[in-house]
């Protein structure tokens, strides 16, 4: 199976603009054979926790009509999109939520970030369940940025029959996850790890790109580089 790991600079607080970019990337990656397209943490709004806290309209629902262009793109190319944004929970708040929109445009899975970092804990509710989905017989695990610092998520994924671990993150060039987290999770648990990251400025700093993938031996198998928006393809399985 071919996966696409993406990177772009989200427009802070502009869901419609970011959805257009996401839909365009899904169509482009799908046209090159990608079956799953992975995006960064809070790609729908930009990584702007304070702005999200102060702007309730930025919180989406699972079936939010603003996501229609992404659903249409998934159907057009037969690819699943792994997108992340602030999504209303069962309570009164919002999670940092990954929505997996399937190749048919329907919701395939939802995952709410379990380990919140810094100001996130003041704005969002943590999730309490692991994220899983299966496509074409391949079982996937979902994790979001700081989650990946906790090896038990990857350990549970491997024990649950997952072979691919999808990480939606917001990382800068000084982050050591590229050396000490993602390749280690891959190697220690025999997983393919696929990372969607950001470019551009955000509330946490400056995104460095380098979206891509690691093989089960911990070696890099795809790297989108640190400058251009777009995607890189990785074959898994």
MARFIMI-331303 format. One record per residue: x, y, z of N, C-alpha, C in turn. Coordinates in steps of 0.2 Angstrom, whole numbers, always signed. Each point is the difference from the previous one (the first is absolute). Example, Ala and Ser with C-alpha at 12.3 -4.5 7.8 and 13.67 -1.06 7.14 Angstrom:
<recs>
[[+66,-28,+39],[-4,+6,+0],[+4,+6,+0]]
[[-2,+5,-4],[+4,+6,+1],[-4,+5,+3]]
</recs>
This chain:
<recs>
[[+4,-6,+0],[-4,+6,+0],[+4,+6,+0]]
[[-2,+5,-4],[+4,+7,+0],[-4,+5,+5]]
[[+4,+3,+4],[-2,+5,+4],[+3,+7,-2]]
[[-3,+5,+2],[+3,+7,-2],[+0,+4,+7]]
[[+6,+2,+2],[+1,+5,+5],[+1,+7,-2]]
[[-4,+4,+3],[-1,+7,-3],[+3,+5,+5]]
[[+1,+6,-3],[+2,+6,+4],[-2,+6,-4]]
[[-3,+5,+4],[-1,+6,-3],[-1,+5,+6]]
[[+0,+7,-2],[-1,+5,+5],[-7,+2,+1]]
[[-4,-3,+5],[-7,+2,+1],[-1,+8,+1]]
[[-5,+2,-2],[-2,+7,+1],[-4,+0,+7]]
[[+3,+4,+4],[-3,+0,+7],[-7,+2,+0]]
[[-4,-4,+3],[-7,+2,+1],[-5,-1,-7]]
[[+3,-2,-5],[-4,+0,-7],[-1,-7,-2]]
[[-5,-3,+3],[-2,-7,-1],[-1,-1,-8]]
[[-4,+5,-3],[-1,-1,-7],[+6,+0,-4]]
[[+5,+4,+1],[+6,+0,-4],[+4,-6,+1]]
[[+0,-2,+6],[+4,-6,+2],[-3,-7,-3]]
[[-7,+0,+0],[-4,-5,-3],[+2,-1,-8]]
[[+0,+6,-3],[+2,+0,-7],[+7,-3,-1]]
[[+5,+2,+4],[+6,-3,-1],[+0,-7,+1]]
[[-3,-2,+5],[+0,-7,+2],[-3,-4,-6]]
[[-6,+2,-2],[-3,-3,-6],[+4,-1,-6]]
[[+4,+6,-1],[+4,+0,-6],[+6,-5,+1]]
[[+2,-1,+6],[+6,-5,+1],[-3,-7,+0]]
[[-6,-1,+2],[-3,-7,+0],[+0,-2,-8]]
[[-3,+5,-4],[-1,-2,-7],[+7,-1,-3]]
[[+5,+4,+1],[+6,-1,-3],[+4,-6,+2]]
[[+0,-2,+7],[+3,-6,+2],[-4,-6,-2]]
[[-7,+1,+0],[-4,-6,-3],[+2,-1,-7]]
[[+1,+5,-4],[+2,-1,-7],[+6,-4,-1]]
[[+5,+0,+5],[+6,-3,+0],[+0,-7,+3]]
[[-6,-2,+2],[-1,-7,+3],[-1,+0,+7]]
[[+0,+5,+4],[+0,+0,+7],[-7,-2,+2]]
[[-1,-5,+5],[-6,-2,+2],[-2,+3,+7]]
[[+5,+2,+3],[-1,+4,+7],[+4,+6,-1]]
[[-2,+6,+2],[+3,+6,+0],[+0,+3,+7]]
[[+6,+1,+3],[+1,+2,+7],[+1,+8,+1]]
[[-3,+3,+4],[+1,+7,+1],[+2,+2,+8]]
[[+2,+6,+1],[+3,+2,+6],[-5,+1,+5]]
[[+2,+1,+7],[-4,+2,+5],[-3,+7,-1]]
[[-7,+0,+1],[-4,+6,-1],[+1,+4,-6]]
[[+1,-5,-5],[+1,+3,-7],[-6,+4,-3]]
[[-6,-2,+3],[-6,+4,-2],[-1,+7,+2]]
[[+4,+2,+6],[-1,+7,+2],[+7,+3,+1]]
[[+5,-4,-1],[+7,+2,+2],[+1,-1,+8]]
[[+6,-1,+2],[+1,-2,+7],[+0,+7,+4]]
[[-6,+1,+2],[-1,+7,+3],[-5,-1,+6]]
[[+2,-4,+5],[-4,-1,+6],[-4,+6,+3]]
[[+4,+5,+1],[-3,+6,+3],[-6,+3,-5]]
[[+1,+0,-6],[-5,+3,-5],[-6,-5,+0]]
[[+1,-6,+0],[-5,-5,+1],[-4,+1,+6]]
[[+3,+1,+5],[-3,+1,+7],[-5,+7,-1]]
[[+3,+5,-3],[-4,+6,+0],[-5,+0,-6]]
[[+0,-5,-4],[-4,+1,-7],[-4,-7,+0]]
[[-6,+0,+3],[-4,-7,+0],[-2,-2,-7]]
[[+0,+4,-4],[-2,-2,-7],[+5,-4,-3]]
[[+6,+0,+2],[+5,-4,-3],[+0,-8,+2]]
[[-5,-1,+5],[-1,-7,+2],[-5,-4,-5]]
[[+3,-5,-3],[-4,-4,-5],[-4,-6,+4]]
[[-5,-2,-4],[-3,-7,+2],[+2,-5,-5]]
[[-1,-6,+2],[+2,-6,-4],[-3,+0,-7]]
[[-6,+3,-1],[-3,+0,-7],[+0,+7,-2]]
[[+5,+4,+2],[+0,+8,-2],[-1,+1,-7]]
[[-4,+4,-3],[-1,+1,-7],[+6,+4,-3]]
[[+4,+3,+4],[+6,+3,-2],[+5,-5,-3]]
[[-1,-7,+2],[+5,-5,-2],[-2,-3,-7]]
[[-6,+2,-2],[-2,-3,-7],[+5,+0,-5]]
[[+4,+5,-1],[+5,-1,-6],[+5,-5,+2]]
[[+2,-2,+6],[+4,-5,+1],[-3,-7,-1]]
[[-7,+0,+2],[-4,-7,-2],[+0,-1,-7]]
[[-1,+6,-4],[-1,-1,-7],[+7,-2,-3]]
[[+5,+3,+2],[+7,-2,-2],[+2,-8,+1]]
[[-2,-2,+6],[+1,-7,+2],[-4,-4,-5]]
[[-6,+1,-1],[-4,-4,-5],[+3,+1,-7]]
[[+2,+5,-2],[+2,+1,-7],[+7,-4,-1]]
[[+4,-1,+5],[+6,-4,-2],[+1,-6,+4]]
[[-6,-2,+4],[+1,-6,+4],[+5,-1,+5]]
[[+1,+6,+4],[+5,+0,+5],[-3,+2,+6]]
[[+3,-2,+6],[-3,+2,+7],[+5,+6,+2]]
[[-3,+5,+3],[+3,+6,+3],[+0,+0,+7]]
[[+6,+1,+3],[+1,+0,+7],[+1,+7,+2]]
[[-5,+3,+2],[+0,+8,+2],[-1,+1,+7]]
[[+2,+5,+3],[+0,+2,+7],[-2,+7,+1]]
[[-4,+1,+5],[-3,+7,+2],[-3,-1,+6]]
[[-3,+6,+3],[-4,+0,+6],[-7,-2,-2]]
[[-2,-6,+3],[-6,-3,-1],[-4,-1,+6]]
[[-7,+2,+0],[-4,+0,+6],[+0,-7,+3]]
[[+1,-1,+6],[-1,-7,+4],[-7,-1,+2]]
[[+0,-6,+3],[-7,-1,+3],[-2,+4,+6]]
[[+5,+4,+3],[-2,+4,+5],[-1,+7,-3]]
[[+2,+5,+4],[-1,+7,-2],[+6,+3,-4]]
[[+6,-4,+0],[+6,+3,-3],[+2,-3,-6]]
[[+6,+1,-2],[+3,-2,-6],[+6,-4,+1]]
[[+2,-5,-5],[+6,-4,+1],[+5,+3,-6]]
[[+6,-2,+1],[+5,+0,-6],[-1,-6,-4]]
[[-4,+0,-5],[-4,-6,-3],[+3,-2,-7]]
[[+2,-6,-1],[+1,-3,-6],[-7,-3,-3]]
[[-2,+2,-6],[-5,-3,-3],[+3,-3,-6]]
[[-2,-7,-1],[+2,-3,-6],[-6,-1,-5]]
[[+1,+4,-5],[-6,+0,-5],[+2,-5,-5]]
[[-4,-5,-1],[+1,-6,-4],[+0,+1,-8]]
[[+2,-4,-4],[+0,+0,-7],[-7,+2,-3]]
[[-5,-2,+4],[-7,+1,-2],[-3,+7,+3]]
[[+4,+3,+3],[-2,+7,+3],[-3,+0,+7]]
[[-1,-7,+2],[-3,+0,+7],[+5,-1,+5]]
[[-2,+2,+6],[+5,+0,+6],[+2,-7,+2]]
[[+6,-2,-1],[+3,-7,+1],[+2,-1,+8]]
[[+3,+6,+3],[+2,-1,+7],[+1,+7,+3]]
[[+0,+1,+6],[+1,+6,+4],[+5,-2,+5]]
[[+5,+5,+2],[+4,-1,+5],[+2,+7,+3]]
[[-1,+0,+7],[+1,+6,+4],[+7,+0,+3]]
[[+4,+4,-1],[+7,+0,+3],[-1,-1,+8]]
[[+4,-5,+2],[+0,-2,+7],[+4,+4,+5]]
[[+6,+2,-3],[+5,+4,+5],[+0,+7,-3]]
[[-2,+5,+4],[+0,+7,-2],[+6,+3,+3]]
[[+2,+5,-4],[+7,+3,+1],[-1,+7,+2]]
[[+2,+3,+5],[+0,+7,+2],[-6,+3,+0]]
[[-1,+5,-4],[-6,+4,+0],[-6,-4,-3]]
[[+1,-5,-3],[-5,-5,-3],[-5,-2,+5]]
[[+3,-1,+6],[-4,-3,+6],[-5,+5,+2]]
[[+1,+7,-1],[-5,+5,+2],[-5,+1,-5]]
[[+1,-3,-6],[-5,+1,-6],[-4,-6,-2]]
[[+3,-6,+1],[-3,-6,-3],[-1,-5,+6]]
[[-4,-5,-2],[-1,-6,+4],[+4,-6,-3]]
[[+3,-3,+5],[+4,-6,-3],[-4,-6,-1]]
[[+2,-4,-5],[-4,-6,-2],[+2,-5,+5]]
[[-4,-6,+0],[+1,-5,+4],[+0,-7,-3]]
[[+1,+0,-7],[+0,-6,-4],[+5,+0,-5]]
[[+3,-6,-2],[+4,+0,-6],[-4,+0,-6]]
[[+4,+3,-5],[-3,+1,-7],[+2,-6,-5]]
[[-5,-3,-3],[+2,-6,-5],[-5,+1,-6]]
[[+3,-3,-5],[-4,-1,-6],[+3,-5,-5]]
[[-4,-3,-4],[+3,-5,-4],[-2,+1,-7]]
[[+4,+0,-5],[-1,+2,-7],[+4,-5,-4]]
[[-4,-4,-5],[+4,-5,-4],[+3,-5,+4]]
[[-2,-2,+5],[+3,-5,+4],[+6,+3,+5]]
[[+2,+6,-1],[+5,+3,+4],[-3,+3,+6]]
[[+3,-1,+6],[-3,+3,+6],[+5,+6,+2]]
[[-3,+6,+1],[+3,+6,+2],[-1,+2,+7]]
[[+5,+3,+3],[-1,+4,+7],[+1,+7,-1]]
[[-3,+4,+4],[+0,+7,-1],[+3,+3,+7]]
[[+4,+5,-1],[+3,+4,+6],[+2,+7,-2]]
[[+0,+4,+4],[+1,+8,-1],[+5,+3,+4]]
[[+5,+2,-3],[+6,+4,+2],[+2,-3,+7]]
[[-1,+4,+6],[+2,-2,+6],[-1,-7,+2]]
[[-6,-3,-3],[-1,-7,+2],[+6,-5,-2]]
[[+3,+2,-5],[+6,-4,-2],[+6,-1,+5]]
[[+0,+5,+5],[+5,-1,+5],[-2,-5,+5]]
[[-5,-3,-1],[-3,-6,+5],[+1,-6,-4]]
[[+5,-4,+1],[+1,-6,-4],[-6,-6,+1]]
[[-4,+1,+5],[-5,-5,+1],[-6,+1,-5]]
[[+0,+5,-4],[-5,+1,-5],[+2,-5,-6]]
[[+6,+1,-2],[+3,-4,-5],[+0,-8,+2]]
[[+2,-1,+6],[+0,-7,+3],[-7,-3,-1]]
[[-5,+4,+2],[-7,-3,+0],[-2,-1,-8]]
[[+2,+5,-4],[-2,-1,-7],[+3,-6,-3]]
[[+6,-2,+1],[+3,-6,-2],[-3,-6,+3]]
[[-2,+0,+6],[-3,-5,+3],[-7,-1,-3]]
[[-3,+5,-2],[-7,+0,-3],[+0,-2,-8]]
[[+6,-2,-2],[+0,-2,-7],[+1,+6,-5]]
[[+2,+6,+2],[+1,+5,-4],[+7,-1,-4]]
[[+1,+2,-6],[+6,+0,-3],[+3,+7,-2]]
[[-5,+5,+0],[+1,+7,-2],[-2,+4,+6]]
[[+4,+5,+2],[-1,+5,+5],[+0,+7,-3]]
[[-5,+3,+0],[-1,+7,-3],[+1,+5,+5]]
[[+4,+5,-1],[+2,+5,+5],[-2,+7,-3]]
[[-5,+3,+3],[-1,+7,-2],[+3,+5,+5]]
[[+5,+4,-3],[+4,+4,+5],[+1,+7,-2]]
[[+3,+4,+5],[+2,+7,-2],[+7,+0,+3]]
[[+5,+0,-4],[+7,+0,+2],[+4,+5,-3]]
[[+5,+3,+4],[+5,+4,-2],[+7,-3,-1]]
[[+4,+4,-3],[+7,-3,-2],[+4,-2,+7]]
[[-2,+3,+5],[+4,-2,+6],[-3,-6,+4]]
[[-5,-3,-2],[-4,-5,+3],[+4,-7,-1]]
[[+2,-4,+5],[+4,-6,-1],[-4,-6,-2]]
[[-7,+1,-1],[-4,-6,-2],[+2,-3,-6]]
[[+4,+3,-5],[+2,-3,-6],[+5,-5,+1]]
[[+4,+1,+6],[+5,-5,+2],[-2,-5,+5]]
[[-4,+3,+5],[-1,-4,+7],[-7,-2,+1]]
[[-4,+1,-5],[-7,-2,+1],[-2,-4,-6]]
[[-1,+3,-6],[-3,-4,-5],[+4,-6,-3]]
[[+6,+0,-1],[+4,-6,-2],[+0,-5,+6]]
[[+0,+2,+6],[+0,-4,+6],[-6,-4,+0]]
[[-6,+3,-1],[-6,-3,+1],[-1,-5,-6]]
[[+3,+2,-6],[+0,-5,-6],[+4,-6,+2]]
[[+6,+1,+2],[+5,-6,+1],[-2,-4,+6]]
[[-3,+3,+6],[-1,-4,+6],[-6,-4,-1]]
[[-5,+2,-4],[-6,-4,-1],[-2,-2,-7]]
[[+5,+0,-4],[-1,-3,-7],[-5,+3,-4]]
[[-1,+7,+1],[-5,+4,-4],[+2,+4,-5]]
[[-4,+1,-5],[+2,+6,-5],[-3,+6,+4]]
[[+4,+5,+0],[-3,+7,+3],[+0,+5,-5]]
[[-6,+3,-1],[-1,+5,-5],[-2,+7,+3]]
[[+4,+5,-1],[+0,+6,+3],[-3,+6,-5]]
[[-6,+3,+2],[-2,+6,-3],[+2,+6,+5]]
[[+4,+5,-3],[+2,+6,+4],[-2,+6,-4]]
[[+2,+6,+3],[-1,+7,-3],[+6,+3,-2]]
[[-2,+5,-4],[+5,+6,-2],[-3,+6,+3]]
[[+4,+5,+1],[-2,+7,+1],[-1,+1,+8]]
[[-1,+6,+2],[-1,+2,+7],[-6,-2,+3]]
[[+0,-1,+6],[-6,-2,+4],[+1,+2,+7]]
[[-5,-2,+4],[+1,+3,+7],[+5,-4,+4]]
[[+3,-6,-3],[+5,-3,+4],[+7,+2,-3]]
[[+0,+3,-6],[+7,+2,-3],[-1,+0,-7]]
[[+5,-4,-3],[+0,+0,-8],[+1,-7,-2]]
[[-5,-3,-4],[+0,-7,-2],[+6,-1,-5]]
[[+3,-6,+1],[+6,-1,-5],[-1,-5,-5]]
[[-7,-2,-1],[-1,-5,-5],[+3,-7,+1]]
[[+4,-3,-4],[+3,-6,+1],[-5,-6,+1]]
[[-6,+1,-3],[-5,-5,+0],[+3,-6,-3]]
[[-3,-6,+1],[+3,-6,-3],[-2,-6,+4]]
[[+5,-5,-1],[-1,-7,+3],[+6,-3,+2]]
[[-1,-5,+5],[+6,-4,+2],[-3,-7,-1]]
[[+5,-5,-1],[-2,-7,-1],[+1,-3,+7]]
[[-2,-7,+0],[+0,-3,+6],[+7,-1,+3]]
[[+5,+1,-4],[+7,+0,+3],[+2,+6,+3]]
[[-4,+5,-1],[+1,+7,+3],[+4,+5,-5]]
[[+1,-3,-6],[+3,+4,-5],[-5,+5,-4]]
[[+2,+5,-2],[-4,+5,-4],[-1,-3,-7]]
[[-7,+0,-2],[-1,-3,-6],[-4,+6,-5]]
[[-1,+5,+3],[-3,+6,-4],[+1,+6,+4]]
[[+2,+6,-3],[+1,+6,+3],[-2,+6,-5]]
[[-4,+4,+2],[-3,+5,-4],[+5,+7,+0]]
[[+5,+0,+4],[+4,+5,+0],[-3,+6,+5]]
[[+4,+5,+0],[-2,+5,+5],[-2,+7,-3]]
[[-1,+0,-6],[-2,+7,-4],[-6,+0,-3]]
[[-2,-5,-4],[-6,+1,-5],[-6,-4,+3]]
[[-6,+3,+0],[-6,-3,+1],[-1,-6,-5]]
[[-4,-4,+2],[-2,-6,-4],[+0,-6,+4]]
[[+2,-6,-3],[+0,-6,+3],[+6,-5,-3]]
[[+1,-5,+4],[+4,-5,-3],[-3,-7,+1]]
[[+1,-4,-4],[-3,-7,+0],[+5,-5,+3]]
[[-4,-5,+4],[+4,-5,+3],[-4,-7,-1]]
[[+3,-5,-2],[-3,-7,-1],[+1,-3,+7]]
[[-6,-3,+2],[+0,-4,+6],[-2,-7,-1]]
[[+2,-5,+4],[-2,-6,+0],[+4,-5,-5]]
</recs>
